[in-house]
Amino acid sequence: MLAYDLQFLYHTLYLLQTLYLSSELRMQLPVNLIEEELQIFEAKFKTAVNSNVPMLDRIMRYIVKRKGKQLRPMFVFLSAKLCGPVNESTYRAASLVELLHTATLVHDDVVDDAAERRGFFSVYALWKNKISVLVGDYLLAKGLLLSLDNNDFRILQLLSEAVRQMSEGELLQLEKSRTLNLDEAVYYEIIRNKTASLLASACAAGAFSASGKEEDALRLKNFGEKVGIAFQIKDDLFDYAGDNIGKPTGNDIKEKKLTLPLIYTLNNIDKPTRRKIIYIVKHENNNRTKVDYVIQAVKDIGGIDYTVRRMQEYKTEALNILHTFPESEIRNGFEQLVHYVTDRKY
């Protein structure tokens, strides 16, 4: 009964938050430019996850009702519209991106032992390890078949490459977290693979679906990678959030994750303080007072300012690529989406 009450409370709070955030999103994101496409996509995606197993269908309904902001499908459709007309291949590309993204989230919750996802109990929390792994595998298989059954070989190739990179990024992060190898180049390699690769491939797939041109796919893949890196750097900053966003979480420190503010700090601080911070991250990362000490040290040394500058550099590089396309309503909307990635408050 307690679990049910907690879930009901989570649902209520999340729904209230969602109502507020959805209105905020509509003001910040170019949803009006692709509203019809997103509605059609919703219906197609629900069909894409159908199965012949009642329990699996229940889990799929649970997942579909609790999906996030759908930024990746937005990038698919805007990329397509920059290069040509949206078509059935574009819808399949958007569905494949969402299937792969959802599969990785389900698997990530198992790896991270995460009980919550977007304000609700995770699939892992409700159905445990074995079912969660199989659900993730099912979503991957549905994505593969969606492309293969329709001869979308190039789009499948683009997104399969992203899955490989995401796996490599996750494993590299796990390896480096154990040793706290704090090289900035390693950090960029991790986030380029772990986060940016799927967004880059989503843009490339959208472009190729509309024009069939490799040069369009490559240009927007590079654009998506820059945006994806800026997106992850912004996420890193939430660990050190200021008053305009909320109390610093320190979650990345607790999980011993390499983030740019921490890397910069450790590479620019005196040796005794460096040793102290490393000890805290390795051995005292669940002590709130100690974590607060690390957060303050990062702020004092300029780690936040440096990280913001790097994020803005990647954002500028992305916009420079975007501006190689002729000015249009779609390009302006895409630029609005890029600004959202770095200006968002959550």
C-alpha positions as CSV (number, residue, x, y, z in Angstrom):
1,M,0.0,0.0,0.0
2,L,2.9,2.3,0.8
3,A,4.4,1.8,-2.6
4,Y,1.1,2.6,-4.3
5,D,0.7,5.8,-2.2
6,L,4.2,6.8,-3.1
7,Q,3.7,6.2,-6.8
8,F,0.4,8.2,-6.6
9,L,2.3,11.0,-5.0
10,Y,5.0,10.8,-7.7
11,H,2.4,10.9,-10.4
12,T,0.6,13.9,-9.0
13,L,3.7,15.9,-8.5
14,Y,5.0,14.9,-11.9
15,L,1.8,15.8,-13.7
16,L,1.7,19.2,-12.1
17,Q,5.4,19.7,-13.1
18,T,4.6,18.5,-16.6
19,L,1.7,20.9,-17.1
20,Y,4.0,23.7,-16.1
21,L,7.0,22.6,-18.1
22,S,4.9,21.8,-21.2
23,S,3.7,25.4,-21.4
24,E,7.3,26.6,-20.8
25,L,8.6,24.2,-23.5
26,R,6.0,25.5,-26.0
27,M,7.3,29.0,-25.5
28,Q,11.0,28.0,-25.8
29,L,10.9,25.3,-28.5
30,P,9.8,25.5,-32.2
31,V,7.0,23.0,-31.7
32,N,4.6,24.9,-34.0
33,L,6.9,24.3,-37.0
34,I,6.7,20.5,-36.7
35,E,3.4,20.1,-34.7
36,E,1.7,18.0,-37.3
37,E,4.7,15.8,-37.8
38,L,5.0,15.2,-34.1
39,Q,1.4,14.2,-33.8
40,I,1.7,11.7,-36.7
41,F,5.0,10.5,-35.1
42,E,3.2,9.8,-31.8
43,A,0.7,7.5,-33.4
44,K,3.4,5.7,-35.5
45,F,5.6,5.2,-32.5
46,K,2.8,3.7,-30.4
47,T,2.2,1.2,-33.3
48,A,6.0,0.5,-33.6
49,V,6.2,-0.8,-30.0
50,N,3.1,-3.1,-30.2
51,S,3.8,-6.8,-29.4
52,N,1.9,-10.1,-29.0
53,V,2.7,-10.4,-25.3
54,P,0.2,-8.7,-22.9
55,M,2.8,-8.0,-20.2
56,L,5.1,-6.4,-22.7
57,D,2.3,-4.3,-24.0
58,R,1.5,-3.1,-20.5
59,I,5.2,-2.1,-20.0
60,M,5.2,-0.4,-23.4
61,R,2.1,1.7,-22.5
62,Y,3.8,2.6,-19.2
63,I,7.0,3.8,-21.1
64,V,5.1,5.7,-23.9
65,K,3.0,7.6,-21.4
66,R,6.1,8.7,-19.5
67,K,8.4,9.7,-22.3
68,G,10.3,13.0,-22.0
69,K,10.5,16.1,-24.1
70,Q,11.2,14.2,-27.4
71,L,14.0,16.5,-28.3
72,R,15.6,13.8,-30.6
73,P,12.5,13.4,-32.8
74,M,12.4,17.2,-33.0
75,F,16.0,17.2,-34.3
76,V,15.1,14.5,-36.9
77,F,12.1,16.5,-38.3
78,L,13.9,19.8,-38.3
79,S,16.9,18.3,-40.0
80,A,14.7,16.7,-42.6
81,K,12.8,20.0,-43.3
82,L,16.1,21.8,-43.8
83,C,17.0,19.4,-46.6
84,G,13.7,18.4,-48.2
85,P,10.2,17.2,-47.5
86,V,9.3,15.0,-44.6
87,N,8.3,11.5,-45.7
88,E,7.6,8.0,-44.4
89,S,11.4,7.4,-44.1
90,T,11.6,10.4,-41.8
91,Y,8.9,9.1,-39.5
92,R,10.7,5.7,-39.4
93,A,14.0,7.5,-38.6
94,A,12.3,9.4,-35.7
95,S,10.8,6.2,-34.4
96,L,14.1,4.4,-34.6
97,V,15.9,7.2,-32.7
98,E,13.2,7.1,-30.0
99,L,13.3,3.3,-29.8
100,L,17.1,3.3,-29.4
101,H,17.1,6.1,-26.9
102,T,14.4,4.4,-24.8
103,A,16.2,1.1,-24.9
104,T,19.4,2.7,-23.6
105,L,17.4,4.4,-20.8
106,V,15.9,1.1,-19.7
107,H,19.3,-0.6,-19.7
108,D,20.9,2.4,-18.0
109,D,18.5,2.2,-15.1
110,V,19.5,-1.5,-14.6
111,V,23.2,-0.5,-14.7
112,D,22.7,2.4,-12.4
113,D,20.3,0.6,-10.0
114,A,18.0,3.6,-10.6
115,A,14.5,3.4,-9.0
116,E,13.2,6.5,-10.7
117,R,13.0,7.9,-14.2
118,R,11.4,11.3,-15.0
119,G,9.5,11.4,-11.7
120,F,8.0,7.9,-12.0
121,F,9.3,4.5,-10.9
122,S,11.6,3.2,-13.6
123,V,10.9,0.0,-15.5
124,Y,13.7,-1.5,-13.5
125,A,12.1,-0.6,-10.2
126,L,8.7,-2.1,-11.1
127,W,9.8,-5.2,-13.1
128,K,13.4,-5.8,-12.0
129,N,16.5,-6.9,-13.8
130,K,15.6,-9.7,-16.1
131,I,12.4,-8.1,-17.5
132,S,14.1,-4.7,-17.9
133,V,17.0,-6.1,-19.9
134,L,14.6,-8.1,-22.1
135,V,12.4,-5.0,-22.6
136,G,15.5,-3.0,-23.7
137,D,16.5,-5.8,-26.1
138,Y,13.0,-5.9,-27.5
139,L,13.1,-2.1,-28.2
140,L,16.4,-2.5,-29.9
141,A,15.1,-5.4,-32.1
142,K,11.9,-3.4,-33.0
143,G,14.1,-0.6,-34.1
144,L,16.3,-2.8,-36.3
145,L,13.3,-4.5,-37.9
146,L,11.5,-1.2,-38.5
147,S,14.5,-0.1,-40.7
148,L,15.3,-3.5,-42.3
149,D,11.7,-4.2,-43.2
150,N,11.6,-0.9,-45.1
151,N,15.1,-1.0,-46.6
152,D,16.3,2.0,-44.7
153,F,19.8,0.7,-44.7
154,R,21.7,4.0,-44.6
155,I,19.6,5.3,-41.7
156,L,20.0,2.1,-39.8
157,Q,23.8,2.3,-40.4
158,L,23.9,5.9,-39.1
159,L,22.0,5.0,-35.9
160,S,23.7,1.6,-35.3
161,E,27.0,3.5,-35.3
162,A,25.6,5.7,-32.5
163,V,24.6,2.7,-30.4
164,R,28.2,1.4,-30.7
165,Q,29.6,4.8,-29.6
166,M,27.2,5.1,-26.7
167,S,28.3,1.7,-25.4
168,E,31.9,2.6,-25.7
169,G,31.3,5.9,-24.0
170,E,29.5,4.3,-21.0
171,L,32.3,1.7,-20.6
172,L,35.0,4.4,-20.9
173,Q,33.3,6.5,-18.2
174,L,33.0,3.5,-15.9
175,E,36.7,2.7,-16.4
176,K,37.9,6.3,-15.8
177,S,35.6,6.8,-12.8
178,R,37.5,4.1,-11.0
179,T,40.8,5.7,-11.5
180,L,39.7,9.3,-11.7
181,N,41.8,9.9,-14.8
182,L,41.1,13.6,-15.1
183,D,42.2,14.4,-18.6
184,E,40.0,16.9,-20.4
185,A,40.4,15.1,-23.7
186,V,39.0,11.9,-22.2
187,Y,36.0,13.8,-20.9
188,Y,35.2,15.0,-24.4
189,E,35.7,11.5,-25.8
190,I,33.2,10.2,-23.3
191,I,30.4,12.8,-23.9
192,R,31.0,12.7,-27.7
193,N,30.3,9.0,-27.6
194,K,27.8,8.7,-24.8
195,T,25.6,11.7,-25.4
196,A,26.4,13.5,-28.6
197,S,26.5,10.5,-30.9
198,L,22.8,9.8,-30.8
199,L,21.8,13.4,-31.4
200,A,24.4,13.6,-34.2
201,S,23.0,10.5,-35.9
202,A,19.4,11.7,-35.4
203,C,20.2,14.8,-37.4
204,A,22.1,12.9,-40.0
205,A,19.2,10.4,-40.4
206,G,16.6,13.2,-40.7
207,A,18.7,14.9,-43.3
208,F,19.3,11.8,-45.4
209,S,15.7,10.7,-45.2
210,A,14.6,13.9,-46.9
211,S,17.3,14.5,-49.5
212,G,19.2,11.2,-49.8
213,K,22.5,13.2,-50.0
214,E,25.5,12.2,-48.0
215,E,26.8,15.8,-47.8
216,D,23.6,16.8,-46.0
217,A,23.8,13.9,-43.6
218,L,27.5,14.7,-42.8
219,R,26.9,18.5,-42.3
220,L,24.0,17.9,-39.9
221,K,25.8,15.1,-38.2
222,N,28.6,17.5,-37.3
223,F,26.0,20.1,-36.2
224,G,24.2,17.5,-34.0
225,E,27.5,16.5,-32.4
226,K,28.3,20.1,-31.4
227,V,24.8,20.5,-30.0
228,G,25.0,17.2,-28.1
229,I,28.3,18.1,-26.5
230,A,26.8,21.5,-25.4
231,F,23.8,19.7,-24.1
232,Q,25.9,17.4,-21.9
233,I,28.0,20.3,-20.6
234,K,24.8,22.0,-19.6
235,D,23.8,18.9,-17.7
236,D,27.2,18.9,-15.9
237,L,26.5,22.5,-14.8
238,F,23.2,21.4,-13.1
239,D,25.4,19.6,-10.5
240,Y,26.6,23.1,-9.4
241,A,23.3,24.9,-10.0
242,G,23.0,28.5,-8.8
243,D,20.0,30.2,-7.1
244,N,18.3,30.8,-10.4
245,I,18.0,27.1,-11.0
246,G,18.0,25.5,-7.5
247,K,20.2,23.9,-4.9
248,P,23.3,22.2,-6.2
249,T,22.6,18.5,-6.5
250,G,26.2,17.1,-6.3
251,N,24.8,13.9,-7.9
252,D,27.7,13.5,-10.3
253,I,30.2,13.8,-7.5
254,K,28.3,11.2,-5.5
255,E,28.5,8.9,-8.6
256,K,32.2,9.7,-9.2
257,K,31.5,11.0,-12.7
258,L,34.0,13.0,-14.6
259,T,32.5,16.4,-15.3
260,L,34.2,19.4,-16.9
261,P,33.8,21.8,-13.8
262,L,35.6,19.2,-11.7
263,I,38.2,18.3,-14.2
264,Y,39.1,22.0,-14.7
265,T,39.3,22.5,-10.9
266,L,41.6,19.5,-10.3
267,N,43.9,20.6,-13.0
268,N,44.1,24.2,-11.8
269,I,44.1,24.0,-8.0
270,D,47.0,23.5,-5.5
271,K,48.2,20.0,-4.9
272,P,47.0,19.6,-1.2
273,T,43.5,20.7,-2.2
274,R,43.5,18.5,-5.2
275,R,44.4,15.5,-3.1
276,K,41.6,16.4,-0.7
277,I,39.0,16.7,-3.4
278,I,40.0,13.4,-5.0
279,Y,39.8,11.7,-1.6
280,I,36.3,13.1,-1.1
281,V,35.1,12.0,-4.5
282,K,36.5,8.5,-4.1
283,H,35.7,7.8,-0.4
284,E,33.4,10.5,1.1
285,N,31.0,11.2,-1.8
286,N,27.9,10.4,0.2
287,N,28.8,13.0,2.9
288,R,26.7,16.1,2.1
289,T,29.1,18.5,3.9
290,K,32.1,17.1,2.0
291,V,30.3,17.2,-1.4
292,D,29.3,20.9,-0.6
293,Y,33.0,21.6,0.0
294,V,33.9,20.2,-3.5
295,I,31.1,22.3,-5.1
296,Q,32.4,25.4,-3.4
297,A,36.0,24.7,-4.4
298,V,34.8,24.3,-8.1
299,K,33.1,27.7,-7.9
300,D,36.0,29.4,-6.2
301,I,38.6,28.2,-8.8
302,G,36.5,29.3,-11.7
303,G,35.3,25.8,-12.9
304,I,31.8,27.0,-13.6
305,D,32.9,30.0,-15.6
306,Y,35.3,27.9,-17.7
307,T,32.6,25.3,-18.3
308,V,30.1,27.9,-19.4
309,R,32.6,29.3,-21.9
310,R,33.3,25.9,-23.4
311,M,29.6,25.2,-23.7
312,Q,29.1,28.5,-25.5
313,E,32.0,27.7,-27.9
314,Y,30.3,24.4,-28.9
315,K,27.0,26.2,-29.3
316,T,28.6,28.8,-31.5
317,E,30.2,26.1,-33.6
318,A,26.8,24.4,-34.0
319,L,25.2,27.7,-35.1
320,N,27.9,28.4,-37.6
321,I,27.2,25.0,-39.3
322,L,23.5,25.7,-39.2
323,H,24.0,29.1,-40.8
324,T,25.5,27.4,-43.9
325,F,21.9,26.6,-44.8
326,P,19.8,29.3,-46.4
327,E,17.8,31.4,-43.9
328,S,14.2,30.1,-43.5
329,E,11.6,29.6,-40.9
330,I,12.9,26.1,-40.3
331,R,16.5,27.3,-39.8
332,N,15.3,30.0,-37.4
333,G,13.3,27.4,-35.5
334,F,16.3,25.1,-35.3
335,E,18.4,28.0,-34.0
336,Q,15.7,28.5,-31.3
337,L,16.1,24.8,-30.3
338,V,19.9,25.2,-30.1
339,H,19.5,28.1,-27.7
340,Y,17.1,26.1,-25.6
341,V,19.7,23.4,-25.1
342,T,22.1,25.8,-23.4
343,D,19.6,28.1,-21.8
344,R,17.2,25.5,-20.3
345,K,16.6,25.4,-16.5
346,Y,16.1,21.6,-16.2
